[in-house]
Amino acid sequence: MLYQFWIAYLTITRREIYRFTRIWVQTIIPPVVMVALYFIIFGNLIGQRIGEMDGLVYIDFIMPGLVMMSIITNSYTNVVSSFYGAKYSRHIEEMQIAPVPDIVILLGFVSGGMARGLCVGVAVTLVSLLFTEFRMYSPLVVLLIALLTSCLFSLAGLINAIFANSFDDITIIPTFVLTPLTYLGGIFYSIKMLPEFWQTASLGNPILYMVNSFRYGFRGTSDIDLVSALLVILFFIAVLFTVCMILLSRGIGIRQ
């Protein structure tokens, strides 16, 4: 029985990976080009005027945040578009009536989202070598945070897809929630620059913990304690995983 579940998981995961690699010109190249523009505009042009931040050259400071932004966006986008497509074509219903547990379906879609997020993250990291020297303070932290973050936003994308009733619905959360939180998550600035009230308010943004812990892995500096950041990320993963399992088991947004 476990072997059958493993085959089902691999089948879903492979399909998800094939889905975005088959159209790599649309899924991998655009985020890489966009981040390259960020490096040119913010890193080289504006960064020369800013100088240093937290003891780092500005382009070195923003590099981990830009990689993290790519991981977040692509992990989320892959799952929300793929799962909603499965709902729209109604083959998700066939998967649910098959002798496959909901957790296998969930892990398959999440693994596909993580794969895309990590692929784009690696591609963006390679592009960053054109603009900044590659240094990694703690490879283990970098890998751990990348995996956890891609998992978290793959789960979030699945929830969005479950509740979406049209293709327009899968763009609302990324546009009005995900993008603002990402830009306010400390990618381009240190929260130490903010007034005390806004420093405290920023702690309510979960992306701040991901960006800063990822920056710690690359540069060894962070505005947030690493252990606290890991606990926050794990907490959100546990909550979103539980919500996803409840929604799938009850067929909410799927069984009409």
Phi, psi and omega in degrees: 000316179298324179296320179295319178295321179297318178297318179297317179298314180297322180297314179295316181297315180297320179297319180294319179292317179298326182301315182270335177284332180295328180244048185300334178296331180265334187257329184258315186293313183305312178296329178293316178296317180299315180292325176300322177294322176299317179297318182292313186282305184279320183286306185277307187285301181286324183300328179295330179278329181285321180087243183250156174217127184055035178079008180243147169302141190304319182293329174290327181292317186276344184304309180298323180295321179293322176296316180297320178301320179294318179297314181299307185298316185282327174297314181295310185298320183298313184288317183296321181285320182291313182291322177293323175299322177294323175294316184297320179273354176067016176276352173293329178293323177295323178293324183284331179274350174287158180286057180234124180299152179301327182294329178291317177298315180300311182294327178296312179294319180295319179297321177296318178295320178296320181299316180293316180301317181289323177299314179293322178300317178295317180298317179294321178299319178295321178294326181297339179294341177285343187240337185214156179287136181280119175222140179226111183290318180216096180304325180296317179295317179302311181296316182297313181293322178298316180295314182294318181293316179296324176295314181301313184279342170292318176297318179297320178296324178295318178297317177301315182294324180297319183274347182291137178249355178205168179295333177294328183292336182277358177253348184294309182296312177301323184285314189259349180238303187295314182297311177300317180296324180294312182291335178264013184265017176085020178291315188257358182205160173268138181292348176294342179282343186276157171300159186304319181299315183285334172297315179294318180297324181296335180294345177277357180265110184297333181292334177302320182291323181289315181297315183289322178291326176293320177296323177298319180298325181273314190247349180079015178228146182199149175275348185237140175298134186298317181296317178299319180297315179297319180296319178296315181297314180296324178298313181293324177298315180298317181295311183292324177297317179297316179298316179300316181296320179295315181296318180292319182293329180269352179070022181295129179077359182243303180275116182266000000 
